[in-house]
């Protein structure tokens, strides 16, 4: 099924079928990253955007409401 990324507006196929063997999108992200994505994007985002968020998420100061609870 074709989807439009909520973040970059690119068209992509869903579900994503080219992840490394045994990996799912949810296993690639920690709970803080998932919470951030859920709160900022109402619909699906493409794999490129997911990977970009994964690679850069902890590069910046993270607002307290997204930080891990201790």
C-alpha positions, -999 to +999 in steps of 0.1 A: +000+000+000+013+035-009+016+059+020+027+096+022+053+103+049+040+128+075+075+142+079+090+147+044+059+140+023+077+113+002+056+084-011+066+050+002+054+014+003+038+002+035+045-022+052+083-018+049+098-051+038+135-043+035+146-041+071+175-063+083+164-099+089+146-103+122+142-066+128+110-046+130+105-009+130+095-009+166+126-028+177+148-002+160+136+026+182+136+030+220+105+041+240+116+078+241+120+079+203+087+062+198+070+087+222+085+116+203+073+103+169+038+095+182+034+130+196+048+148+165+034+128+135-002+118+131+004+092+105+032+070+092+067+082+085+090+067+059+120+045+068+145+073+058+128+097+083+127+070+110+164+063+105+172+100+105+153+104+138+171+074+152+205+087+142+200+123+154+176+121+183+201+122+211+224+147+193+204+176+208+189+185+242+158+165+247+128+181+264+120+166+298+087+151+287+106+128+263+135+118+286+137+084+302+120+083+336+144+073+364 
